[in-house]
Amino acid sequence: MRILQMSNFILNICKITFTQIVLVGLFPSESLSGNAANAIDHFTPEKIKALGQFRTQVKNILYVDYQHTDIYLIRWLQARNLDSNRAKEMLVKNLNWRKENNIDDIRNDKDMHRLHKKFPFTTNLRAKDGSPVGEYQLPRWDLRKIMIAGKREMMARYAAYYQETMFQLTLQLNQTNYIFLMDSNGLNTRQHICLTCLPFYLDFVISYENNYPNLARPIIVVNCKFKLSFAFQSYSDYFSSYSSTNFRR
């Protein structure tokens, strides 16, 4: 997997947190553009044609209003290189997954609320263009403890809880994407990158790629130490080429 290098120059000169950098918009605007109306204006003729075909194929299986929007449908097409048949197959699997795991109501799951207190993330930050920022506070997590306790399945659901929370927030704000942000300063091998912990990252990546493709742009990890980079590299085959190009560290 090719992980894009974030400019150390910006961090060294600004001497402020990465959260502040995102909020004041020091990154090029095109990399953070998430407004739905603006995104539609930039659809190519090829995308418009593919979108029309795809909409015809899937309109009878969609059951929520937002699923009929161009912005929602184009993500599945882009994830399958505008191949409408493969995109439909992917979308059908996603809709089945949502129903089987009650994802539409996961934000009301009390178990997830309890986990959120122990494994926090924040959603109140916004980029310059209004895109929501999901600040992933992994250093505060005792990931090893819960994974050793045999709670992998619960944590996989919690990964979906995070992703669904950010997805619904992009809809509420009329944005096409959110910004995934994690400051890895404070991570340690035993608590966060141990062999017992690694399956969580795998579950997170698979859940994202299968069910929320192209939603996090960019994906930013600050202070990414070698051991964490190794963890990302271990699961590089599970990242789409599209997601790989959105990584910055």
Buried (B, 14 or more C-beta within 10 A) or exposed (E): BEBEEBEEEEBEEEEEEBBEBBBEEBBEEEEBBBBBEEBBEEBEEEBEEBBEBBBEBBEEEBEEEEBEEBBBBBBBBBBBEBBBEBBBEBBEEBBEBBEEBEBEEBEEBEEBEEBBEEBEBEBEBBBBEEBBBBBBBBBEBEBBEBBEEEBBEBBBBBBBBBBBBBBBBBBEBEBBBBBBBBBBEEBEEEBBBBEBBBEBBBBBBBBBBBBBBBBBBBBBBBBBBEEBBEBBEEBEEBBBEBBBBBBBB
